[in-house]
Amino acid sequence: MGVNEWRDRRGKLRIYVTKQWPDGSRFKRVATNKTVANNLLKRIENSIVMGTWRELKAELARGVPAGNPTLEELSKIYLKEYCQPKNRDAKFKERQLEVITRILGRIRVKELTRADAYKFITKRSKEVSPASVNRGLAVLKHLMTFALDKGDIDNHPLQRFSLLPEPKKALRVMTLQEERSLVEAVAREDLAIGSYIAVLGETALRKAEGLKLQWPHIDSKGRLLTVEWPTKSGKIRHVPVSEYAREWLSKLDRIVGFPWVFVKDDRTRWLDPRGPFERGKEAVGLEWVTFHDFRHFRATQWVRLGMDIRTVQGLLGHSSLHTTMRYAHYAESHAMRSAREVEAIEQSQLEEILKRDESGTTAS
């Protein structure tokens, strides 16, 4: 079993894959070359390990063109064999694949060209921003990398294909007064969601991380919060809980046997807090604010108050310091303020010395 070779009556070398399925039946198929054969065998073996071999067996039995599926067919395989086992959250890839399928789904992988990628850009650009177009292009490029690894294609058609330039926007950050007024306004709409954004603004949790918060994640004194569920970076991190956040958390009821922190009046967990949040924003004229802006707010506050940028990186859960450095320029203003404070102290000390010297001269 495995990859085998034989010569037919004309003396032409043939390569075929043979493998026994867990149900005792045997798979056998001729492959176009040894790379395709090895990759097909690897797919079968992986599906047996993952427990998805029945689906793969049915797929191969349906006669999906060996080594040349459409992008729609390949997307389903990619989602099942790569995204779901390897990505912490496959929903992003799933949404992008739906768009790719809608625009390019009927094209077979071996026929895909760079012109098709430009077609994708043209159509998608009419719907979303350049940044969103680039997210789809990135998934399309990785989809073709998957096809290359599988042996469906011999060359990557989108190798070094450039993404669209993304205009960089200046980061707009709430002031402390704006953040506090927004928390109060949202709390008037719903206490749980007001407390929720207060916690986001004090801990820099992401939107989903905050919604997943449970009482056991907060220590007995309420001073430390542990983010231990699947996160964007995949790392467990510990974040201090401020007095302001503890004050808001103390206003919430704890339901016996129900661990979630942010709960609706009907005692179900909050999953979509947009309603109270949007009404609160409108009430104080901060329509531009998103849930992620509370993360920006806290990061800039940490930096302004003199926290080391490496510490900020750890609290935010960034894998790369480069991502955290977007907040570094806030440290410059803090450094300038600190320098002025030191200068004022030195001036005060100098004046005190001069006064002592003058008093000594007078006494003599």
C-alpha positions, 0 to 999 in steps of 0.5 A: 500500500502507498505510492506504487509504480508500474509500466503499462503494455507500452512501457510507459511508467504509471504511478498510482495510490493505494490505501485501505480505508478503516472500513476495510475497503480499498482506495486505488487511483492513478496519479499524474505524477509522484508529487500528486500521488504523495500528497493524495496519500498524505490527505488520506492518512491525515483524514484517517487520523482526524476521523474525517476519512468518511467525508474524504472517501465520499468526496473522492468517490464522487469523482471530483477531478483529481488534482484539479478541483474548482475553487469552490470545491477546494475551499471546502477541502481547505476549510475542513482539512486546514482551517478548522484543525489549525485555526483558533477561529475558522469563522474569519476564513470561512467568511472570506472563502464565501466571498472568493467562491462567489466571485471566482468559485467556478474557476479550476485551480490549474486555470487560475491566473493573476488576471483572475486575482485582479478580477477579484480586486475589481469586484470586491473593491466596489463593496468594501475598503482596500483593507478588507479586499486585502484580507480576501486576497491573503486568504486566496493566496493561502488557498493556492499555497494549500493547492500547491502543497496538495499537489493540485498545481505545480506553480503558485500563480499568485506568488509575490502578488501585491496587495492593495496599498492601505491608507494609514489613518491617524489613531483617534483615541478617547480622552479620559472624560469621553471614556467615562461619560460613555461608560455612564451613558451605556450603563443607563441603557443597560448596567451589564453592558456599561460595566462591560465597556468599563472593564474593556477600557480598564483592561484592554480586553478585546470585544470577544475576550470581554464577552467570554469573561467568567467570575472564576477568571477574576481572583478572589480579591478582584485585582487580577484577571486571567485571560485563559480561553482561546485568544488571538495570540494563543497566549494566557495573560494576566491583567490587573483590574483597576479600582474603577473596573472593580467598582463597576463589577461590584454592581453586577449580580452573580448567578449561582451555577452561571459563571458568565459576568455579563448577563442579560435581564433574562439571565442569559449570557450577552453575545451581542452588546451593540444595542445598548452601546449604540444608544449610549454613543448617540446620547453623548455624541461619540458615534465614531467609537467602536468596542476596539477603541476601548483597547486603544484607550487603555493602551495609550493610557498605560503608555502616557502614565509611563508604563514600559512598552514591553509590559504594555505588549504583554498586557495587550497580548501582542505577539510582536512588539512592532504591533505595540509600537503604534502607541509608542509616540504617546510616550514622547509626550509623557517624557516631555512632561516628565522632563519639565517636571524634573526641570521644575524640581531642579529649579526649585532646589537651586532657588533653595540653595541660593536662599541658604547662601544669601542667608549665610552671607547676611548672617556673617 
